[in-house]
Amino acid sequence: MISQDVVTDPPKKMLRIQGQKGFLEWHVNFNQDGDAVIWQYNSNSANTNVLPKKRTDDFKWEVEHLSKIMDGRVKKSPISLERGLDTMMVIAAAHLSHQQKRVMHIDYSKGYMLDAIRGM
């Protein structure tokens, strides 16, 4: 199971792998000290290991990847401006849907303009 709830405060992000003899969980920003890995095997008690990190570390690898793109060290990337714009259109449509209390539709043939989002 993967759960990413960024609406609640504080946000909750976690991963759980359940097996026949136990489980493994990863909790992002478990506490002020970092992420946590929690596991349990057989009938033993659960173990928790906090991995030290700061909130700014959450985006460290993305920023490093973007730096490599700008330096020309990465020629092909799964991160694209178009995917970012697509994501922002979905976020804008979600905000409009909440404000107007109606289902929204994105017409991508009109480009990345707010008038491409209309209520249904």
RAMO-V219400 format. One record per residue. N is the residue number from 1. RES is the residue in three letters. OMEGA is omega in whole degrees, 0 to 359 (none if undefined). Layout:
# RAMO-V219400
((N,RES,OMEGA) (N,RES,OMEGA))
This chain:
# RAMO-V219400
((1,MET,173) (2,ILE,179) (3,SER,176) (4,GLN,180) (5,ASP,181) (6,VAL,180) (7,VAL,179) (8,THR,179) (9,ASP,6) (10,PRO,178) (11,PRO,180) (12,LYS,177) (13,LYS,181) (14,MET,177) (15,LEU,177) (16,ARG,173) (17,ILE,183) (18,GLN,177) (19,GLY,180) (20,GLN,185) (21,LYS,180) (22,GLY,182) (23,PHE,174) (24,LEU,178) (25,GLU,172) (26,TRP,180) (27,HIS,178) (28,VAL,181) (29,ASN,181) (30,PHE,175) (31,ASN,184) (32,GLN,181) (33,ASP,179) (34,GLY,178) (35,ASP,177) (36,ALA,169) (37,VAL,180) (38,ILE,180) (39,TRP,178) (40,GLN,181) (41,TYR,185) (42,ASN,181) (43,SER,180) (44,ASN,177) (45,SER,177) (46,ALA,177) (47,ASN,177) (48,THR,177) (49,ASN,179) (50,VAL,179) (51,LEU,185) (52,PRO,174) (53,LYS,177) (54,LYS,181) (55,ARG,181) (56,THR,177) (57,ASP,181) (58,ASP,185) (59,PHE,184) (60,LYS,184) (61,TRP,177) (62,GLU,180) (63,VAL,178) (64,GLU,179) (65,HIS,179) (66,LEU,176) (67,SER,178) (68,LYS,177) (69,ILE,182) (70,MET,178) (71,ASP,181) (72,GLY,180) (73,ARG,175) (74,VAL,182) (75,LYS,181) (76,LYS,185) (77,SER,174) (78,PRO,178) (79,ILE,180) (80,SER,177) (81,LEU,181) (82,GLU,179) (83,ARG,176) (84,GLY,179) (85,LEU,176) (86,ASP,180) (87,THR,180) (88,MET,177) (89,MET,178) (90,VAL,178) (91,ILE,178) (92,ALA,179) (93,ALA,178) (94,ALA,178) (95,HIS,179) (96,LEU,178) (97,SER,179) (98,HIS,181) (99,GLN,186) (100,GLN,180) (101,LYS,178) (102,ARG,178) (103,VAL,181) (104,MET,177) (105,HIS,177) (106,ILE,177) (107,ASP,184) (108,TYR,178) (109,SER,178) (110,LYS,179) (111,GLY,184) (112,TYR,180) (113,MET,181) (114,LEU,179) (115,ASP,173) (116,ALA,179) (117,ILE,180) (118,ARG,179) (119,GLY,180) (120,MET,none))
